[in-house]
């Protein structure tokens, strides 16, 4: 429980928007407790001033948790991760609808790139849907790096970068300093 109690300290050291997430082991995270304890950790983060809570679309009773997090003052990111491939447009649209139906303030769809063309699928999906609401969509992995970097240009609400080399939390992340340099070179920072 020490890590849970230290969540409140994070808000004290930054004014930047904070996203709380608590993924299960095997699903990109390290949590191995009960589902109730996992969701309680996220609820505690909302009480400690986190701006967003990221909860997976496949969480049992996801809509109930989204409503709770919103009542406690956080915005809900409902996320979906496909570690097998990048599905076609109809499957992406179905996922987006399910996230919206769950009450998402921000919809997040992350796939895995098996080819460079998967980046185009994510970016085209963003281009079509990002103007209708807050959406994050990109592909993970080394081959997905282009969509991760370019997604904000195509309307993504945000993207993810690592705090430094060797501190990546997912395949394909680049350091935030490199991302800033890229955006500066493009003149969009």
Residue frames as a rotation matrix with the C-alpha (Angstrom) as fourth column:
UNK 1
0.554 0.832 0.000 0.00
0.832 -0.554 0.000 0.00
0.000 0.000 -1.000 0.00
UNK 2
-0.056 -0.642 -0.765 2.98
0.499 -0.681 0.535 2.34
-0.865 -0.352 0.358 0.24
UNK 3
-0.867 -0.292 0.404 2.85
0.486 -0.312 0.816 3.06
-0.113 0.904 0.413 -3.49
UNK 4
-0.002 0.946 0.324 -0.86
0.843 -0.172 0.509 3.93
0.538 0.274 -0.797 -3.24
UNK 5
0.595 0.239 -0.767 -0.30
0.714 -0.595 0.369 6.35
-0.368 -0.767 -0.525 -0.39
UNK 6
-0.373 -0.823 -0.429 2.49
0.441 -0.564 0.698 8.09
-0.816 0.071 0.574 -2.31
UNK 7
-0.181 0.384 0.906 0.15
0.969 -0.087 0.230 8.92
0.167 0.919 -0.356 -5.21
UNK 8
0.800 0.551 -0.237 -0.90
0.593 -0.787 0.172 12.13
-0.092 -0.278 -0.956 -3.43
UNK 9
0.199 -0.820 -0.537 2.73
0.289 -0.474 0.832 13.31
-0.936 -0.321 0.142 -3.41
UNK 10
-0.405 -0.362 0.840 2.85
0.883 0.082 0.461 13.34
-0.236 0.929 0.286 -7.20
UNK 11
0.492 0.678 0.546 0.32
0.771 -0.631 0.089 16.19
0.405 0.377 -0.833 -7.48
UNK 12
0.822 -0.163 -0.545 2.43
0.310 -0.674 0.670 18.23
-0.477 -0.721 -0.503 -5.06
UNK 13
-0.109 -0.989 -0.096 5.47
0.325 -0.127 0.937 18.28
-0.939 0.071 0.336 -7.36
UNK 14
-0.907 -0.208 0.367 3.87
0.406 -0.195 0.893 19.30
-0.115 0.959 0.261 -10.68
UNK 15
-0.306 0.819 -0.486 1.17
-0.376 -0.573 -0.728 21.45
-0.875 -0.041 0.483 -12.17
UNK 16
-0.793 -0.024 -0.609 1.14
-0.597 0.228 0.769 19.39
0.121 0.973 -0.195 -15.37
UNK 17
0.347 0.935 -0.065 -1.97
-0.920 0.354 0.171 17.35
0.183 0.001 0.983 -16.13
UNK 18
-0.677 -0.568 0.467 -1.68
-0.681 0.725 -0.106 13.91
-0.278 -0.390 -0.878 -14.57
UNK 19
0.207 0.675 -0.708 -3.04
-0.769 0.560 0.309 10.63
0.605 0.481 0.635 -15.91
UNK 20
-0.271 -0.209 0.940 -3.57
-0.800 0.592 -0.099 7.75
-0.535 -0.778 -0.328 -13.48
UNK 21
0.355 0.352 -0.866 -3.47
-0.732 0.681 -0.023 4.26
0.581 0.642 0.500 -14.89
UNK 22
-0.201 -0.349 0.915 -3.18
-0.841 0.541 0.022 0.89
-0.503 -0.765 -0.402 -13.22
UNK 23
0.279 0.260 -0.925 -2.76
-0.842 0.530 -0.105 -1.95
0.463 0.807 0.366 -15.68
UNK 24
0.847 0.094 0.524 -2.72
-0.348 0.842 0.412 -5.62
-0.402 -0.531 0.746 -14.80
UNK 25
-0.301 -0.929 0.216 0.39
-0.515 0.350 0.783 -7.72
-0.802 0.125 -0.584 -15.21
UNK 26
-0.539 0.060 0.840 0.33
0.580 0.750 0.318 -9.20
-0.611 0.659 -0.439 -18.69
UNK 27
0.483 0.725 0.491 -1.69
0.875 -0.372 -0.311 -6.22
-0.043 0.580 -0.814 -19.97
UNK 28
0.185 -0.523 0.832 1.16
0.424 -0.721 -0.548 -3.74
0.887 0.454 0.088 -19.99
UNK 29
0.418 0.019 0.908 1.22
-0.641 -0.702 0.310 -3.15
0.643 -0.712 -0.281 -16.25
UNK 30
-0.610 -0.749 -0.258 2.43
-0.238 0.484 -0.842 -4.54
0.756 -0.452 -0.474 -12.97
UNK 31
-0.284 0.565 0.774 -0.70
-0.959 -0.183 -0.219 -4.81
0.018 -0.804 0.594 -10.81
UNK 32
-0.695 -0.024 -0.719 -1.46
-0.157 0.980 0.119 -8.28
0.702 0.196 -0.685 -9.46
UNK 33
-0.903 0.398 0.162 -4.21
-0.156 0.049 -0.987 -7.61
-0.401 -0.916 0.018 -6.90
UNK 34
-0.288 0.897 0.334 -7.99
0.766 0.426 -0.482 -7.86
-0.575 0.117 -0.810 -7.14
UNK 35
-0.350 0.277 0.895 -10.01
0.747 -0.494 0.445 -5.86
0.565 0.824 -0.035 -9.65
UNK 36
0.743 0.655 -0.141 -11.66
0.582 -0.527 0.619 -4.04
0.331 -0.542 -0.773 -6.76
UNK 37
0.395 -0.683 -0.615 -8.27
0.561 -0.351 0.750 -2.97
-0.727 -0.641 0.244 -5.38
UNK 38
-0.546 -0.598 0.587 -7.10
0.820 -0.235 0.523 -1.90
-0.175 0.766 0.619 -8.84
UNK 39
0.028 0.652 0.757 -10.13
0.641 -0.593 0.487 0.34
0.767 0.472 -0.435 -9.35
UNK 40
0.821 0.243 -0.517 -9.83
0.570 -0.424 0.704 1.70
-0.048 -0.872 -0.487 -5.80
UNK 41
-0.168 -0.953 -0.253 -6.27
0.761 -0.288 0.581 2.79
-0.627 -0.095 0.773 -6.57
UNK 42
-0.604 0.002 0.797 -7.57
0.681 -0.517 0.518 4.74
0.413 0.856 0.311 -9.55
UNK 43
0.522 0.841 0.140 -10.35
0.573 -0.468 0.672 6.27
0.631 -0.271 -0.727 -7.44
UNK 44
0.505 -0.426 -0.751 -7.73
0.702 -0.303 0.644 7.34
-0.502 -0.852 0.146 -4.88
UNK 45
-0.582 -0.753 0.306 -5.80
0.782 -0.417 0.463 9.06
-0.221 0.509 0.832 -7.66
UNK 46
-0.092 0.622 0.778 -8.87
0.584 -0.599 0.548 11.13
0.806 0.505 -0.309 -8.57
UNK 47
0.839 0.421 -0.344 -9.20
0.502 -0.359 0.787 12.18
0.208 -0.833 -0.513 -4.93
UNK 48
0.243 -0.856 -0.456 -5.51
0.663 -0.197 0.722 13.10
-0.708 -0.478 0.520 -4.90
UNK 49
0.303 -0.004 -0.953 -5.89
-0.247 -0.966 -0.074 15.53
-0.920 0.258 -0.294 -7.79
UNK 50
-0.726 -0.480 0.492 -5.11
0.336 0.377 0.863 13.50
-0.600 0.792 -0.112 -10.90
UNK 51
-0.504 0.491 -0.711 -6.79
-0.674 -0.738 -0.031 15.10
-0.539 0.464 0.703 -13.90
UNK 52
0.132 0.469 -0.873 -7.45
-0.894 0.437 0.100 11.92
0.428 0.768 0.477 -15.88
UNK 53
-0.107 -0.139 0.984 -8.04
-0.530 0.846 0.062 8.27
-0.841 -0.515 -0.164 -15.12
UNK 54
-0.301 -0.089 -0.949 -7.24
-0.913 0.313 0.260 5.75
0.274 0.946 -0.176 -17.86
UNK 55
-0.176 0.347 0.921 -9.42
-0.493 0.779 -0.387 2.65
-0.852 -0.523 0.034 -17.60
UNK 56
-0.958 -0.286 -0.005 -9.53
-0.163 0.531 0.832 -0.21
-0.236 0.798 -0.555 -20.09
UNK 57
-0.348 0.850 -0.395 -12.60
-0.888 -0.164 0.430 -0.69
0.301 0.500 0.812 -22.25
UNK 58
-0.092 0.294 -0.951 -12.70
-0.136 0.943 0.304 -4.38
0.986 0.157 -0.047 -21.32
UNK 59
-0.965 -0.171 0.199 -12.96
-0.202 0.000 -0.979 -3.62
0.168 -0.985 -0.035 -17.57
UNK 60
-0.433 0.850 -0.300 -16.06
0.802 0.515 0.303 -5.24
0.412 -0.109 -0.904 -16.12
UNK 61
0.488 0.756 -0.437 -18.68
0.859 -0.505 0.085 -2.54
-0.156 -0.417 -0.896 -15.48
UNK 62
-0.523 -0.816 0.248 -16.47
0.849 -0.524 0.067 0.06
0.075 0.246 0.966 -17.15
UNK 63
-0.162 0.538 0.827 -19.33
0.304 -0.770 0.560 2.58
0.939 0.343 -0.039 -17.42
UNK 64
0.821 0.452 -0.349 -19.96
0.433 -0.094 0.897 2.46
0.372 -0.887 -0.272 -13.69
UNK 65
0.157 -0.850 -0.502 -16.28
0.898 -0.089 0.431 3.17
-0.411 -0.519 0.750 -12.95
UNK 66
-0.564 -0.314 0.764 -16.20
0.685 -0.695 0.221 5.97
0.461 0.648 0.607 -15.53
UNK 67
0.377 0.782 0.496 -19.19
0.238 -0.600 0.764 7.63
0.895 -0.170 -0.412 -13.83
UNK 68
0.783 -0.126 -0.609 -17.51
0.618 0.046 0.785 7.27
-0.071 -0.991 0.114 -10.42
UNK 69
-0.259 -0.965 -0.047 -14.23
0.938 -0.262 0.228 8.80
-0.232 0.015 0.973 -11.60
UNK 70
-0.407 0.183 0.895 -16.09
0.471 -0.798 0.377 11.71
0.783 0.575 0.238 -13.18
UNK 71
0.701 0.713 0.005 -18.10
0.313 -0.314 0.896 12.30
0.641 -0.626 -0.444 -9.98
UNK 72
0.600 -0.560 -0.571 -14.79
0.693 0.008 0.721 12.48
-0.399 -0.828 0.393 -8.13
UNK 73
0.670 -0.191 -0.717 -13.56
-0.181 -0.979 0.092 15.20
-0.720 0.068 -0.691 -10.48
UNK 74
-0.478 -0.872 0.108 -11.40
-0.115 0.184 0.976 13.38
-0.871 0.454 -0.188 -13.03
UNK 75
0.274 0.468 -0.840 -11.92
-0.939 -0.058 -0.338 13.02
-0.207 0.882 0.423 -16.74
UNK 76
0.373 -0.034 0.927 -12.10
-0.142 0.985 0.094 9.46
-0.917 -0.167 0.362 -18.04
UNK 77
-0.249 -0.470 -0.847 -9.84
-0.968 0.090 0.235 8.04
-0.034 0.878 -0.477 -20.71
UNK 78
0.586 0.406 0.701 -11.34
-0.334 0.909 -0.248 4.77
-0.738 -0.089 0.669 -21.92
UNK 79
-0.121 -0.810 -0.574 -8.62
-0.949 -0.076 0.307 2.82
-0.292 0.582 -0.759 -23.65
UNK 80
0.901 0.292 0.319 -8.34
-0.160 0.910 -0.383 -0.18
-0.402 0.294 0.867 -25.88
UNK 81
-0.087 -0.975 -0.205 -5.06
-0.863 -0.030 0.505 -1.93
-0.498 0.221 -0.838 -26.71
UNK 82
0.963 0.269 0.026 -4.70
-0.211 0.810 -0.547 -4.47
-0.167 0.521 0.837 -29.49
UNK 83
0.170 -0.974 0.149 -1.31
-0.645 0.005 0.764 -6.17
-0.745 -0.226 -0.628 -29.15
UNK 84
0.109 -0.075 0.991 -1.92
0.418 0.908 0.023 -8.47
-0.902 0.412 0.130 -32.13
UNK 85
-0.438 -0.189 0.879 -2.50
0.899 -0.122 0.421 -6.16
0.027 0.974 0.224 -35.09
UNK 86
-0.812 0.305 -0.498 -4.05
-0.236 -0.951 -0.198 -2.96
-0.534 -0.043 0.844 -36.38
UNK 87
-0.271 0.783 0.560 -7.67
0.669 0.572 -0.475 -3.76
-0.692 0.246 -0.679 -37.26
UNK 88
-0.599 0.135 0.789 -9.53
0.720 -0.341 0.605 -2.30
0.350 0.930 0.107 -40.19
UNK 89
-0.850 0.217 0.480 -11.64
-0.233 -0.972 0.026 0.86
0.472 -0.090 0.877 -40.13
UNK 90
0.147 0.985 -0.090 -14.92
-0.306 0.132 0.943 -0.87
0.941 -0.111 0.321 -39.20
UNK 91
0.290 -0.111 -0.951 -13.37
0.773 0.613 0.164 -2.55
0.564 -0.782 0.264 -36.16
UNK 92
-0.799 -0.593 -0.101 -11.74
0.554 -0.661 -0.506 0.73
0.233 -0.460 0.857 -35.11
UNK 93
-0.575 0.662 0.481 -15.08
-0.436 -0.745 0.505 2.52
0.693 0.081 0.717 -35.44
UNK 94
0.394 0.709 -0.586 -16.82
0.142 0.583 0.800 -0.18
0.908 -0.398 0.129 -33.39
UNK 95
-0.164 -0.555 -0.816 -14.22
0.934 0.178 -0.309 0.22
0.317 -0.813 0.489 -30.64
UNK 96
-0.930 -0.172 0.325 -14.61
0.119 -0.977 -0.177 4.00
0.348 -0.126 0.929 -30.70
UNK 97
-0.105 0.975 0.197 -18.39
-0.389 -0.222 0.894 3.67
0.915 0.017 0.402 -30.34
UNK 98
0.419 0.230 -0.879 -18.03
0.573 0.683 0.452 1.31
0.704 -0.693 0.154 -27.37
UNK 99
-0.591 -0.688 -0.422 -15.64
0.783 -0.362 -0.506 3.75
0.195 -0.629 0.753 -25.67
UNK 100
-0.790 0.373 0.487 -18.06
-0.290 -0.926 0.240 6.64
0.540 0.048 0.840 -26.19
UNK 101
0.220 0.930 -0.293 -20.94
-0.140 0.327 0.934 4.49
0.965 -0.164 0.203 -24.93
UNK 102
0.088 -0.281 -0.956 -18.92
0.873 0.484 -0.062 3.81
0.480 -0.829 0.288 -21.76
UNK 103
0.888 0.372 -0.270 -18.81
0.457 -0.782 0.425 7.57
-0.053 -0.501 -0.864 -21.15
UNK 104
-0.006 -1.000 -0.001 -15.25
0.982 -0.006 0.190 8.39
-0.190 0.001 0.982 -22.21
UNK 105
0.700 0.023 -0.713 -14.09
0.007 -1.000 -0.025 11.98
-0.714 0.012 -0.700 -22.16
UNK 106
-0.021 -0.755 -0.655 -11.09
-0.966 -0.154 0.209 10.82
-0.259 0.637 -0.726 -24.17
UNK 107
0.936 0.266 0.232 -11.14
-0.182 0.927 -0.329 7.71
-0.302 0.266 0.915 -26.36
UNK 108
0.007 -0.993 -0.121 -7.81
-0.912 -0.056 0.406 5.92
-0.410 0.107 -0.906 -26.75
UNK 109
0.954 0.220 0.202 -7.18
-0.103 0.878 -0.468 3.19
-0.280 0.426 0.860 -29.30
UNK 110
0.077 -0.989 -0.129 -3.68
-0.930 -0.118 0.349 1.76
-0.361 0.093 -0.928 -29.48
UNK 111
0.974 0.217 -0.064 -2.74
-0.222 0.857 -0.465 -1.06
-0.046 0.467 0.883 -31.84
UNK 112
0.139 -0.957 0.253 0.47
0.045 0.261 0.964 -2.81
-0.989 -0.123 0.079 -32.84
UNK 113
0.493 -0.051 -0.868 2.09
-0.823 -0.351 -0.447 -2.07
-0.282 0.935 -0.215 -36.18
UNK 114
0.443 -0.324 0.836 2.99
0.263 0.938 0.224 -5.15
-0.857 0.121 0.501 -38.19
UNK 115
-0.091 -0.477 0.874 3.91
0.994 -0.099 0.050 -3.00
0.062 0.873 0.483 -41.20
UNK 116
-0.903 -0.294 -0.313 4.46
0.320 -0.947 -0.035 0.68
-0.286 -0.132 0.949 -41.87
UNK 117
-0.657 0.711 0.250 1.06
0.036 -0.301 0.953 0.82
0.753 0.635 0.172 -43.59
UNK 118
-0.014 0.650 -0.760 -0.59
0.926 0.296 0.236 0.27
0.378 -0.700 -0.606 -40.17
UNK 119
-0.674 -0.276 -0.685 0.52
0.537 -0.820 -0.198 3.81
-0.507 -0.502 0.701 -39.31
UNK 120
-0.943 0.332 0.038 -1.54
-0.183 -0.608 0.772 5.11
0.279 0.721 0.634 -42.21
UNK 121
-0.241 0.895 -0.375 -4.60
0.520 0.445 0.729 3.25
0.820 -0.019 -0.573 -40.96
UNK 122
-0.100 0.154 -0.983 -4.31
0.976 -0.175 -0.126 4.89
-0.191 -0.972 -0.133 -37.51
UNK 123
-0.814 -0.292 -0.501 -3.63
0.243 -0.956 0.163 8.34
-0.527 0.011 0.850 -38.93
UNK 124
-0.795 0.598 0.097 -6.51
-0.027 -0.195 0.980 8.13
0.605 0.777 0.171 -41.43
UNK 125
-0.042 0.780 -0.624 -8.81
0.830 0.375 0.413 7.06
0.556 -0.501 -0.663 -38.59
UNK 126
-0.342 -0.167 -0.925 -7.68
0.762 -0.625 -0.169 10.06
-0.549 -0.763 0.341 -36.54
UNK 127
-0.993 -0.091 -0.075 -8.12
0.027 -0.795 0.605 12.40
-0.115 0.599 0.792 -39.47
UNK 128
-0.511 0.859 -0.020 -11.70
0.195 0.139 0.971 11.20
0.837 0.492 -0.239 -39.89
UNK 129
0.287 0.756 -0.589 -12.78
0.656 0.293 0.696 11.13
0.699 -0.585 -0.411 -36.22
UNK 130
-0.489 -0.587 -0.645 -10.62
0.866 -0.241 -0.438 13.48
0.101 -0.773 0.626 -34.11
UNK 131
-0.872 0.184 0.453 -12.67
-0.106 -0.976 0.192 16.58
0.478 0.119 0.871 -34.92
UNK 132
0.080 0.990 -0.114 -15.74
-0.155 0.125 0.980 14.91
0.985 -0.060 0.163 -33.39
UNK 133
0.965 0.211 0.153 -14.20
-0.178 0.103 0.979 14.44
0.191 -0.972 0.137 -29.93
UNK 134
0.245 -0.918 0.311 -11.04
-0.953 -0.170 0.249 13.82
-0.175 -0.358 -0.917 -27.98
UNK 135
0.997 0.077 -0.009 -9.29
-0.076 0.948 -0.310 10.86
-0.016 0.310 0.951 -29.55
UNK 136
0.023 -0.997 0.071 -5.88
-0.865 0.015 0.502 9.25
-0.502 -0.073 -0.862 -29.20
UNK 137
0.902 0.222 0.370 -4.92
-0.026 0.884 -0.467 6.63
-0.431 0.412 0.803 -31.78
UNK 138
0.223 -0.858 -0.462 -1.54
-0.971 -0.156 -0.179 5.29
0.081 0.489 -0.869 -32.82
UNK 139
0.832 -0.040 -0.553 0.34
-0.052 0.987 -0.150 2.04
0.552 0.154 0.820 -33.31
UNK 140
0.683 -0.619 0.388 2.90
-0.490 0.006 0.872 0.64
-0.542 -0.786 -0.299 -30.88
UNK 141
0.602 -0.561 0.568 6.17
0.586 0.794 0.163 -1.03
-0.543 0.235 0.806 -31.70
UNK 142
-0.413 -0.866 -0.283 9.20
0.316 -0.428 0.847 0.06
-0.854 0.261 0.450 -33.68
UNK 143
-0.734 0.161 0.660 7.16
0.667 -0.008 0.745 0.07
0.125 0.987 -0.101 -36.88
UNK 144
0.308 0.951 -0.004 4.45
0.915 -0.295 0.277 2.18
0.262 -0.089 -0.961 -35.19
UNK 145
-0.337 -0.538 -0.773 6.74
0.767 -0.633 0.106 5.04
-0.547 -0.557 0.626 -34.25
UNK 146
-0.910 -0.011 0.415 5.59
0.295 -0.721 0.627 7.25
0.292 0.693 0.659 -37.17
UNK 147
0.023 0.987 0.157 1.94
0.395 -0.154 0.906 7.18
0.918 0.041 -0.393 -36.04
UNK 148
0.288 0.005 -0.958 2.97
0.956 -0.050 0.288 7.83
-0.047 -0.999 -0.019 -32.42
UNK 149
-0.624 -0.650 -0.434 4.92
0.606 -0.753 0.257 10.93
-0.493 -0.102 0.864 -33.50
UNK 150
-0.950 0.191 0.246 2.53
0.087 -0.596 0.798 12.20
0.299 0.780 0.550 -36.18
UNK 151
-0.348 0.906 -0.240 -0.78
0.897 0.396 0.197 11.51
0.274 -0.147 -0.950 -34.43
UNK 152
-0.138 0.350 -0.927 -1.13
0.586 -0.725 -0.361 15.02
-0.799 -0.593 -0.105 -32.90
UNK 153
-0.858 -0.201 -0.472 -0.68
-0.239 -0.658 0.714 16.53
-0.455 0.726 0.516 -36.37
UNK 154
-0.784 0.598 -0.169 -3.68
0.101 0.391 0.915 14.45
0.613 0.700 -0.367 -37.48
UNK 155
-0.037 0.837 0.546 -5.80
-0.486 -0.492 0.722 15.62
0.873 -0.239 0.425 -34.55
UNK 156
0.031 0.028 -0.999 -4.91
0.649 0.759 0.041 13.31
0.760 -0.650 0.005 -31.65
UNK 157
0.900 0.374 0.225 -5.63
0.050 -0.601 0.797 14.83
0.433 -0.706 -0.560 -28.26
UNK 158
0.435 -0.849 0.298 -2.14
-0.835 -0.257 0.486 13.80
-0.336 -0.461 -0.822 -27.15
UNK 159
0.563 -0.357 -0.746 0.55
-0.198 0.818 -0.540 11.18
0.803 0.452 0.389 -27.67
UNK 160
0.963 -0.258 0.078 2.98
0.002 0.297 0.955 9.39
-0.269 -0.919 0.287 -25.38
UNK 161
0.402 -0.914 -0.059 6.74
-0.288 -0.065 -0.955 9.80
0.869 0.401 -0.289 -25.06
UNK 162
0.459 -0.332 -0.824 9.26
0.797 0.563 0.217 8.50
0.392 -0.757 0.523 -22.55
UNK 163
0.968 -0.131 -0.215 10.95
0.022 -0.807 0.590 10.76
-0.251 -0.576 -0.778 -20.03
UNK 164
0.216 -0.938 -0.269 14.32
-0.882 -0.306 0.359 9.66
-0.419 0.160 -0.894 -21.41
UNK 165
0.057 -0.313 -0.948 16.28
-0.711 0.654 -0.259 7.01
0.701 0.689 -0.185 -23.25
UNK 166
-0.748 -0.338 -0.571 15.82
0.027 0.844 -0.536 3.65
0.663 -0.417 -0.622 -21.55
UNK 167
-0.884 0.465 0.039 12.69
-0.122 -0.149 -0.981 4.83
-0.451 -0.872 0.189 -19.69
UNK 168
-0.611 0.669 -0.423 10.14
-0.601 -0.045 0.798 3.73
0.514 0.742 0.430 -22.28
UNK 169
-0.464 0.548 0.696 6.91
-0.573 0.414 -0.707 2.21
-0.676 -0.727 0.121 -20.95
UNK 170
0.606 0.623 0.494 5.91
0.040 0.597 -0.801 0.76
-0.794 0.506 0.337 -24.33
UNK 171
-0.226 -0.699 0.679 7.61
0.738 0.332 0.588 -0.29
-0.636 0.633 0.441 -27.53
UNK 172
-0.007 0.145 0.989 8.10
0.922 -0.382 0.063 2.54
0.387 0.913 -0.131 -29.97
UNK 173
0.903 0.284 -0.323 8.15
0.400 -0.828 0.392 5.39
-0.156 -0.484 -0.861 -27.47
UNK 174
0.039 -0.895 0.444 10.79
0.661 -0.311 -0.683 8.01
0.749 0.320 0.580 -28.05
UNK 175
-0.480 -0.267 -0.836 12.13
0.847 -0.388 -0.363 10.47
-0.228 -0.882 0.413 -25.48
UNK 176
0.585 0.771 -0.251 10.08
0.708 -0.637 -0.306 13.62
-0.396 0.001 -0.918 -25.02
UNK 177
0.072 -0.631 -0.772 13.15
-0.121 -0.774 0.621 15.71
-0.990 0.049 -0.133 -25.86
UNK 178
-0.857 -0.364 0.364 13.38
0.264 0.296 0.918 14.02
-0.442 0.883 -0.158 -29.29
UNK 179
-0.075 0.923 0.378 9.65
0.994 0.101 -0.048 14.52
-0.082 0.372 -0.925 -29.84
UNK 180
0.571 0.244 -0.784 9.93
0.344 -0.938 -0.041 18.22
-0.745 -0.246 -0.620 -29.00
UNK 181
-0.426 -0.814 -0.395 12.89
-0.146 -0.369 0.918 18.59
-0.893 0.448 0.038 -31.37
UNK 182
-0.713 0.233 0.661 10.91
0.679 0.467 0.567 16.94
-0.177 0.853 -0.491 -34.16
UNK 183
0.372 0.928 0.003 7.93
0.913 -0.366 -0.181 19.26
-0.167 0.070 -0.984 -33.60
UNK 184
0.315 -0.349 -0.883 10.26
0.059 -0.921 0.385 22.29
-0.947 -0.174 -0.269 -33.45
UNK 185
-0.753 -0.645 0.131 11.81
0.121 0.059 0.991 21.27
-0.647 0.762 0.033 -36.78
UNK 186
-0.446 0.680 0.582 8.31
0.887 0.252 0.386 21.06
0.116 0.689 -0.716 -38.27
UNK 187
-0.910 0.044 0.413 7.44
-0.046 -0.999 0.007 24.45
0.413 -0.013 0.911 -36.78
UNK 188
0.022 0.996 -0.082 4.47
-0.048 0.083 0.995 23.15
0.999 -0.018 0.050 -34.82
UNK 189
-0.346 -0.219 -0.912 5.77
0.827 0.388 -0.407 23.24
0.443 -0.895 0.047 -31.24
